[in-house]
C-alpha cells in the first residue's frame, strides 16, 4: 500500500519545528487554528538510538496530532537510518532532516547547517534516511550555503537537485546563512530561484511573521507552501488568518477576549498533556507573548513568575485578561482606538 501524500500547497500551512516550544500541546493548539501539518521539535538521532529519555519526550504525540513529521538532527548516516527505522516501528510515517539549524551546540556536532560544509556526507546522510523510509516520506530543511547571502545560489541549487535525485519528498528553505542566524532579511530571490528548478515541493520559512506576509511570499516566489515558525510562536491564530486570506476574507480582529481564549486554551492543553512542572515553567514564558501590548501585560508577566501550580497560573491569566477585556470593550463602545493592539 502506497504512503499518503502530505498536503503542501497554499491552503495547508505548516507549523515549523520550534526547539523548546512546539511540543504536543502547542501543536494541537495550532491545529485548532488551522495548521495542516506539524513538525516535531528536532530530535537527536543518536539520542534516539541510545534511548535518551529527553529524545523520547520530544516525540510525544496523539491521534489528533496528524499528519506529523518527525524532525531529526545528526550528521552520521548509520544513526539517522537507525533512528528512522525505530520511529517507523512506533508508527511514524514522515521524517525531516534538519540541515538548517544555526545553534552553536548543534553546529559543533557537524549537524544542522554545518552539514552544508560537507555536501558529500550530507548526501550520504540523506540517502540513508531515504532508504530507511518509504519513498517520498523524507524532507530536508536547508539554509543558504556560506557566502550566498546575496547570491548567486549555485551551490544551493546543485545540492537541492541532488537531494531531489536521491528521492527527497520535499525541501524547506530558510533563505539565510547559518552565520546570519535570524539577522538581516530572508532572501526571497533564493526561494524563487530554487522553486523554479525543482520538481518536488518547496516550503518557505523565515520572516513569515503574519499571514499577509506569508501570502506575499507565496505569490512572489512561486513556492509550493509555507512553514510558519516565529510568526506562529507569537500568535498561533496566524493559521486561521492564513486560511481566511486565502478565501479573500480579512484576518480576525485581535480583541482581548480572543487572546484570553487563546492563552487559556494553551494552558489547559499543556496541563492535560504534561506530567511534572516543566510545562508550567514553559507556559510562564509563553503567555506574555500572547498578552504583549495589552494594559497590564508587564504586571501579568511579573505575577506569572510567582505561579508555582496550574490553578494559580490560570487564575493570574483570567484576572489580568478579564480586566484588559473590560477596558477593550469600553474603548470599543466609546469608539476609542486602543493605544496598541498586538501585531499579527
WOBELHU-V220006 format. One record per residue. N is the residue number from 1. PSI is psi in whole degrees, 0 to 359 (* if undefined). D_LAST is the distance of its C-alpha to the last C-alpha in whole Angstrom. Layout:
N&PSI&D_LAST, N&PSI&D_LAST
//
This chain:
1&131&42, 2&153&39, 3&138&36, 4&155&33, 5&138&30, 6&141&27, 7&120&24, 8&93&23, 9&181&22, 10&336&19, 11&3&19, 12&76&19, 13&145&16, 14&153&17, 15&126&16, 16&162&17, 17&127&20, 18&101&18, 19&125&21, 20&353&22, 21&323&19, 22&58&19, 23&183&22, 24&317&23, 25&315&21, 26&322&18, 27&316&18, 28&323&20, 29&312&16, 30&324&14, 31&323&17, 32&333&17, 33&357&14, 34&3&15, 35&126&16, 36&324&19, 37&139&20, 38&152&20, 39&135&22, 40&163&23, 41&150&23, 42&138&26, 43&135&29, 44&124&32, 45&318&35, 46&322&38, 47&321&36, 48&314&37, 49&322&40, 50&12&41, 51&44&40, 52&127&37, 53&324&36, 54&322&33, 55&319&32, 56&319&33, 57&324&31, 58&342&28, 59&11&29, 60&132&29, 61&183&28, 62&174&29, 63&337&29, 64&355&26, 65&50&24, 66&149&26, 67&145&25, 68&133&25, 69&127&26, 70&119&28, 71&128&27, 72&157&30, 73&155&31, 74&159&34, 75&7&36, 76&117&40, 77&316&40, 78&321&43, 79&321&40, 80&317&37, 81&316&40, 82&318&41, 83&317&37, 84&316&36, 85&318&40, 86&317&39, 87&325&36, 88&323&37, 89&336&40, 90&1&37, 91&358&35, 92&143&33, 93&321&33, 94&145&30, 95&157&30, 96&142&28, 97&125&29, 98&107&27, 99&24&29, 100&354&26, 101&133&25, 102&11&26, 103&135&26, 104&318&30, 105&335&31, 106&318&31, 107&324&32, 108&338&35, 109&3&36, 110&12&36, 111&185&33, 112&221&29, 113&341&29, 114&339&33, 115&335&34, 116&346&33, 117&346&36, 118&76&39, 119&326&38, 120&316&41, 121&322&40, 122&319&37, 123&325&38, 124&319&41, 125&316&38, 126&316&36, 127&319&39, 128&317&40, 129&315&37, 130&319&37, 131&334&41, 132&352&40, 133&180&38, 134&153&38, 135&137&37, 136&7&34, 137&7&32, 138&128&31, 139&173&29, 140&129&28, 141&124&25, 142&160&26, 143&177&25, 144&150&27, 145&153&31, 146&134&32, 147&357&32, 148&27&30, 149&318&27, 150&10&28, 151&175&30, 152&163&33, 153&39&31, 154&318&35, 155&320&35, 156&314&31, 157&314&33, 158&316&36, 159&318&35, 160&320&32, 161&326&35, 162&322&37, 163&318&35, 164&316&35, 165&329&38, 166&342&39, 167&18&37, 168&142&33, 169&329&31, 170&164&28, 171&153&26, 172&134&23, 173&124&23, 174&106&20, 175&60&22, 176&161&23, 177&166&26, 178&323&26, 179&328&28, 180&333&24, 181&249&22, 182&17&19, 183&166&20, 184&201&20, 185&145&19, 186&134&19, 187&99&22, 188&347&21, 189&324&24, 190&319&25, 191&315&23, 192&316&25, 193&317&28, 194&320&28, 195&326&27, 196&340&30, 197&353&32, 198&150&31, 199&354&33, 200&162&30, 201&147&27, 202&126&24, 203&140&21, 204&143&18, 205&160&17, 206&120&15, 207&24&13, 208&75&10, 209&347&7, 210&167&5, 211&327&8, 212&319&9, 213&324&10, 214&314&11, 215&324&13, 216&321&15, 217&315&16, 218&313&18, 219&327&19, 220&339&20, 221&336&22, 222&14&23, 223&163&22, 224&324&23, 225&183&19, 226&150&16, 227&108&16, 228&132&12, 229&267&13, 230&328&11, 231&321&8, 232&326&9, 233&322&11, 234&325&8, 235&94&7, 236&343&9, 237&356&8, 238&328&7, 239&319&11, 240&316&11, 241&316&9, 242&312&11, 243&324&14, 244&316&13, 245&324&13, 246&335&16, 247&11&18, 248&30&17, 249&149&15, 250&153&12, 251&153&9, 252&137&10, 253&138&9, 254&71&8, 255&156&12, 256&324&13, 257&324&15, 258&316&13, 259&325&11, 260&314&15, 261&320&16, 262&310&14, 263&315&15, 264&324&19, 265&319&18, 266&317&18, 267&315&20, 268&324&23, 269&315&22, 270&318&23, 271&319&26, 272&324&27, 273&355&27, 274&147&28, 275&151&31, 276&187&32, 277&2&30, 278&324&28, 279&326&25, 280&314&25, 281&320&25, 282&317&22, 283&333&20, 284&338&21, 285&336&19, 286&314&16, 287&319&15, 288&334&15, 289&321&11, 290&333&10, 291&4&12, 292&140&11, 293&351&12, 294&152&14, 295&132&18, 296&10&20, 297&321&17, 298&319&20, 299&322&22, 300&316&21, 301&317&20, 302&320&24, 303&321&25, 304&325&23, 305&341&25, 306&359&28, 307&129&28, 308&5&30, 309&165&30, 310&316&28, 311&320&29, 312&324&28, 313&312&25, 314&318&24, 315&318&26, 316&316&24, 317&314&20, 318&313&22, 319&314&24, 320&316&21, 321&336&18, 322&319&21, 323&313&22, 324&325&18, 325&318&18, 326&318&22, 327&321&20, 328&318&17, 329&322&20, 330&317&22, 331&315&20, 332&317&19, 333&333&23, 334&2&24, 335&37&22, 336&125&20, 337&131&17, 338&152&15, 339&317&16, 340&122&12, 341&151&9, 342&135&6, 343&152&4, 344&*&0
//
